[in-house]
Amino acid sequence: MSSGNSGCLYLIIRFLRKLFGLRPPLPPYQAARFLSPAELAFYHILRDAVGDMLTICVKVRIADVIAAPRSESYRLQFSRISSKHFDFVLCTPQAMVPVAFVELDDSSHLTPAAQKSDAFKDATARQAGIPLFRFPVRKSLTAGEVHQALAPVLFPPKTTRSRRR
């Protein structure tokens, strides 16, 4: 068969597939590792640090915990937060209200693109009024150090109501 005929045959097969909605089967999905080894190790440290005081949610899309303002720029602002995630979100156990975001920074955070993304996450969290804590990847990090760093959200200052006389 000449190369001209094989090109014709390809076009006929492609036309018939399109006409009858036939597509070659897609390869099956495969389970993927949800957390990197560093993230998993940090998750256990974080769990020991917060105990049952807060619930830890992993790899949460920013758009699920921070709302884009309803304005003319909504689509643009939503698209910026819908494709990014926080490594960990700490929530109140009863109401699942986010009280802190946690990012684990490894060597990949030294690239200009990652630094730009980190700055965006920092600004977004700040605008939402929710603190973002960053921890570097290191083997010597302890639950005590993480607990101490997270003290402002673990033990928020009690507000007292002023009494009117």
N, C-alpha and C positions, 0 to 999 in steps of 0.2 A: 504494500500500500504506500502510495507516495505521501510526502509530508503535507501536500495540499489537501488530500483526502482525509488525513487524520485530523487536520484543523477543522474541516467541514463536519466530520463525525463528532468532534468535541462540541461544536456549536449546536448541532442537532440534539445531542444528549443534554446540553445545558438548557436549550429551549424546552425540551420535553419535561425536564425536571421542574422548571419554572411553571410550565403550563399545568402540570398535575400536582404541584406543591411537594414534589419529592426532593428531599435533601439527604445527602449522605449522613449517616449517623454520627453524632458528636461523641468524642471520647467521654467516658464516664467521669464524674467528679470524684475527687479523692479527698480524704480527710487531710487537713493540714495541721501542723503544730500551732496551737493557739498563742502560746507565749514562747519567747526565746528563752534559752536557759538563764540568761541574766534577769529577764523579767520574772520568771518563775521563782528564782532565788529571792528577788526583791519582794515579790508578793508574800512569801512566807515571813520575811522580816517585817513587812508592813502589817500583816495579820497579827503577828506577835506584839507589834507596837501599839495597835489600836484596840486589840482585844475585841470585846463585844460592844464597845462604846460606839463604833461606827461600822457601817456596812461598806465593804470594798467592792466596787464595780470595776471591771477590767475592760480596757480598750473601748471607751465610750465615745461615740461620735459627738463632736462638739455641738452640732445642731440639736442633739437630743437633750442637752442640759443647759444650753444658752439659746435664747430666741433672738432671731434677727429682727431688728426694728421694722415695724410696718411703715414703709415709706416708699418713695419712688425708687429707691435703691435696694429694695427688699431682695429682689432676685440676685443681684450682685453680692450683697452681704450674705445671703443664705448660701450661695454657691461657695463662698470662701470658708464657711464653717461646716458645710455638709460633707466635705471630702477630707476633713482632718479629725483626729481623735485625741483624747487625753489618755495617757497610759492607764491611770487609775483615777476614779472618782470616789471620794469618801462621802457617804450619805448618812443621814439620821436613820437609825434602824426602823423606827415606827413609820415615818412618813416618806422615807426615801428622798429627802430633800438634800441636794448637794450642798456640802459645807466646805469642801476643798477639792482641788485638783492636784494630782501628783504626776510629775514627769520624771522618768528615769533617763538620765543623760549619759550615753556612751560616746565612744570616739566619733561616731557618725554625726554627732551634734557639732562637730568642729567645722563642717563644710559650710560655705556661704549660704547654700540653699536651706540647710537645716537651721542655721542661725536666723535666717529670715522667718522661717516657720515658727521657731521658738519665740521670736519677738512678737509675732502675730498672736500666738497663744497667750503670751504674757499680757498683751494689751487687751485681748478679748476677755480674759479672766478678770482683769482689773476693772474694765468697763462694766462687767456683770456684778462686780462687788464680791467675788468669790476668790479667796486666796489660792495661788498656785505655788506649790512647793516643788523645787527641783533637787534631785539627789543624783550625785555622780555614781556611775557604776564602779564599785570597788568591793573587793572581797572582805575587807575589814569592817564594812558598815554593819552596825549592830541595831537591834530593835530598840535599845535604850536611846541611841542617838536619834533615830527616827521619831521615837516617842517624844523626846525633848523638843525636836524641831516642830512637831505637830501640836505641841502644847496649846497654842492659841485656839485651835479648833477642838481639841479634846477637852479643854477646860476653859471655855469662853468666860469672860468676866460676867458676873451676874449684874443685871440691870435692876436698879431699884426705882420704884415709882415714887415720884415726889408726892408727898401728901399735902393737900390743901388744908389750910386751917381756917 
